[in-house]
Amino acid sequence: MSRIQKTFAALTAQNKKGLVPFITAGDPAPALTVDLMHALVAGGADVIELGVPFSDPMADGPVIQRASERALVQGVTLVHVLEWVTEFRKTDNETPVVLMGYANPIERMGSEKFAADARAAGVDGVLIVDYPPEECEAFAALMRANGMDPIFLLAPTSTDERIEAVARVASGYLYYVSLRGVTGSAALDLDSVAQRIPLIKRHANLPVGVGFGIRDAQSARAIGELADAVVIGSRIVQLLEDTPREQAVEALRAFIAEIREALDR
């Protein structure tokens, strides 16, 4: 059983909902990344999604695009991201870490080397936005062979056939995109989420986390009543963009603690 699977099993046993925050590795400063990861855990995160900076994203809105640009300007690469996971693991061997990003950095490194290096670093899962399930069965198998869960996105437009295709190759959890659009969009259709989650569950025996459009304790709590986990990204990245660097770690911990309290209330 992977760390991700153990985490969700423990959450179910405690009748709790998962909190899965996202930060972009290297933003706002490379030296802060590991401290920010620990701040997420201190605030109550169950799984960390660590974004790998990429120059040409297709799912990320302007807030996360700017974060990637800031990290890339500072020279952040996939190698650095794996080094930070290694550093994080020196004092935290429990919290699952999922790398979220795009295919190009992995293709450039080579899938076999990436799998070996990610496993050695302590990565628990990968969510590669532009790896469709129909074309990455071998990659998903490689991840599982190295103890990592391949995680996939589902959208409001996903058909039954698409959900079934994802369910065949995914493990760990599924990430349901709550709206049509990019990260950071303000709209959040709770009725649609309430209808789609049971449909996904009929095809996939996996926890479902919901992201895109969750911005505060109120929206997180509303989603927590429908899904197994709440994923928050753009709001966190915006917080870090707006906060002086010397205050970033504590500001992040406090924000996550507020979301955690709302989910547990």
C-alpha positions in Angstrom: 0.0 0.0 0.0 1.4 3.4 -1.0 1.7 6.4 1.3 -1.2 8.0 -0.6 -3.4 4.9 -0.2 -2.5 4.7 3.5 -3.3 8.4 4.0 -6.8 8.1 2.4 -7.5 4.9 4.3 -6.7 6.7 7.5 -8.9 9.6 6.6 -11.8 7.3 5.9 -11.3 5.5 9.2 -11.4 8.9 11.0 -14.3 10.1 8.9 -12.3 13.1 7.7 -11.8 14.7 4.4 -8.4 15.1 2.7 -6.7 18.5 2.3 -4.4 18.6 -0.8 -2.7 21.9 -1.3 -0.6 22.9 -4.3 2.5 25.1 -4.5 4.8 25.7 -7.4 8.3 24.4 -6.6 10.8 27.3 -6.5 8.2 30.0 -6.0 8.4 32.6 -4.6 12.1 31.6 -4.0 13.9 28.3 -4.4 15.3 28.5 -0.9 11.8 28.6 0.6 10.3 25.5 -1.1 11.1 22.9 1.6 10.1 25.3 4.4 6.8 25.9 2.6 6.2 22.1 2.2 6.7 21.7 6.0 4.3 24.7 6.6 1.7 22.9 4.6 2.0 19.9 6.8 2.0 22.0 10.0 -1.2 23.6 8.8 -2.9 20.3 8.3 -2.3 19.1 4.8 -2.7 15.4 4.1 -1.1 15.3 0.6 1.2 17.9 -1.0 0.9 18.6 -4.7 4.2 20.1 -5.8 4.1 21.8 -9.2 7.0 21.3 -11.5 7.5 24.7 -13.3 6.8 24.6 -17.0 6.9 27.3 -19.7 3.9 26.3 -21.7 1.1 25.0 -19.5 -2.3 24.1 -20.9 -4.4 23.8 -17.7 -3.0 26.6 -15.5 -4.4 30.1 -15.3 -2.4 33.3 -15.0 -1.7 33.0 -11.2 0.1 29.6 -11.5 1.6 30.6 -14.9 3.3 33.6 -13.2 4.6 31.3 -10.4 6.1 29.0 -13.0 7.7 31.9 -14.8 9.2 33.2 -11.5 10.6 29.8 -10.8 12.0 29.3 -14.3 13.7 32.7 -14.2 15.5 31.5 -11.1 16.7 28.4 -12.9 14.4 25.8 -11.3 14.4 22.4 -13.1 12.9 19.0 -12.4 16.3 18.0 -10.9 15.9 20.7 -8.3 12.4 19.7 -7.5 13.5 16.1 -6.8 16.3 17.5 -4.6 13.8 19.4 -2.6 11.6 16.3 -2.1 14.7 14.5 -0.9 15.4 17.3 1.6 11.8 17.3 2.8 12.0 13.5 3.4 14.8 13.9 5.8 12.3 15.1 8.4 9.0 14.0 7.0 8.6 10.4 5.9 4.8 10.3 6.2 3.2 13.0 4.1 2.6 12.0 0.5 4.1 14.2 -2.2 2.7 14.3 -5.7 4.5 16.0 -8.5 2.1 17.8 -10.8 3.2 19.1 -14.2 3.6 18.4 -17.8 5.3 15.8 -20.0 8.1 17.7 -21.5 10.5 17.8 -18.4 10.0 14.1 -17.9 10.5 13.3 -21.6 13.7 15.3 -21.5 15.0 13.5 -18.5 13.8 10.1 -19.7 11.0 8.1 -18.2 13.2 5.4 -16.7 15.6 7.9 -15.1 12.7 10.0 -13.8 11.0 7.0 -12.3 14.2 5.9 -10.5 15.2 9.4 -9.3 11.6 10.2 -8.2 11.4 7.0 -6.2 14.8 7.6 -4.6 13.7 11.1 -3.7 10.5 9.9 -2.0 7.9 11.0 -4.5 4.6 9.2 -4.0 2.6 10.1 -7.1 2.7 12.0 -10.4 -0.1 13.9 -12.2 1.0 14.8 -15.7 -1.6 16.9 -17.3 -0.8 16.1 -20.9 -0.4 12.4 -20.5 -3.8 11.0 -21.6 -4.7 7.6 -20.2 -5.0 6.1 -23.6 -1.4 6.9 -24.4 0.4 6.2 -21.1 -0.4 2.7 -19.9 3.4 1.9 -20.0 4.2 5.1 -18.1 1.5 4.4 -15.5 2.9 0.8 -15.1 6.4 2.2 -14.7 5.2 4.5 -12.0 3.5 1.7 -10.1 6.5 -0.5 -10.5 8.5 2.2 -8.7 6.0 2.6 -5.9 4.3 5.7 -7.2 0.7 6.3 -8.0 -0.3 7.7 -11.5 -3.0 10.3 -10.9 -5.3 11.7 -13.6 -7.6 14.6 -14.1 -11.3 14.2 -14.9 -13.5 17.1 -16.0 -17.2 18.0 -16.2 -17.0 17.0 -19.9 -15.5 13.5 -19.2 -17.7 10.8 -20.7 -18.4 7.4 -19.1 -15.9 5.9 -21.5 -13.2 8.4 -20.5 -13.8 7.8 -16.8 -13.4 4.1 -17.4 -10.2 4.6 -19.3 -8.8 6.7 -16.5 -9.9 4.1 -13.9 -8.0 1.4 -15.7 -4.6 3.1 -15.3 -5.0 5.4 -12.3 -4.2 4.7 -8.6 -4.0 6.8 -5.4 -6.8 9.2 -6.1 -8.5 11.0 -9.0 -8.5 14.8 -9.4 -11.9 16.1 -10.6 -11.7 19.5 -12.2 -14.9 21.2 -10.9 -15.4 23.6 -13.8 -14.7 24.2 -17.5 -11.7 26.4 -17.6 -8.2 26.9 -16.1 -6.9 27.0 -12.6 -8.0 30.1 -10.6 -11.4 30.5 -12.2 -13.9 31.8 -9.8 -17.0 29.8 -10.7 -17.9 26.8 -8.6 -20.9 24.8 -9.5 -21.7 22.7 -6.4 -24.7 21.1 -8.0 -22.6 19.8 -10.9 -20.0 18.4 -8.5 -22.7 16.7 -6.5 -24.0 15.0 -9.6 -20.6 14.0 -11.1 -18.9 12.5 -8.0 -21.3 9.5 -7.7 -20.9 8.9 -11.5 -17.1 8.8 -11.2 -17.4 6.5 -8.2 -19.5 4.0 -10.2 -16.6 3.6 -12.5 -13.6 4.0 -10.3 -12.9 2.6 -6.8 -10.6 5.5 -5.8 -10.9 8.6 -3.6 -11.9 11.7 -5.6 -10.3 15.1 -4.8 -11.9 18.2 -6.3 -10.0 21.3 -7.3 -10.2 24.4 -9.5 -12.4 27.2 -8.0 -11.8 26.5 -4.3 -10.6 29.7 -2.7 -11.5 29.9 1.0 -12.8 28.0 4.0 -16.4 28.2 2.9 -15.9 26.8 -0.6 -13.5 24.2 0.8 -16.1 23.0 3.4 -18.8 22.9 0.7 -16.7 20.7 -1.5 -15.6 18.6 1.5 -19.2 17.6 2.0 -19.3 16.1 -1.6 -15.8 14.7 -2.2 -13.1 12.7 -0.5 -10.6 15.6 -0.7 -10.3 19.3 -1.4 -7.5 20.5 -3.7 -6.4 24.1 -3.4 -3.8 25.7 -5.7 -4.3 29.1 -7.2 -5.5 30.7 -4.0 -2.3 29.5 -2.2 0.0 30.7 -5.0 -1.7 34.1 -5.0 -1.2 34.3 -1.3 2.5 33.7 -1.7 2.7 36.2 -4.5 1.1 38.9 -2.3 3.0 38.1 0.9 6.5 39.4 1.7 8.9 36.5 1.5 10.0 36.7 5.1 6.3 36.2 6.1 5.4 33.5 3.5 6.0 30.4 5.6 3.8 31.5 8.5 1.1 33.0 6.2 0.9 29.7 4.4 0.7 27.7 7.6 -2.1 29.9 8.9 -4.1 29.8 5.7 -3.9 26.0 5.6 -4.9 25.7 9.2 -8.0 27.8 8.5 -9.0 25.4 5.7 -8.2 22.4 7.8 -10.4 23.7 10.6 -13.3 24.3 8.2 -13.1 20.8 6.8 -13.0 19.2 10.3 -15.8 21.4 11.7 
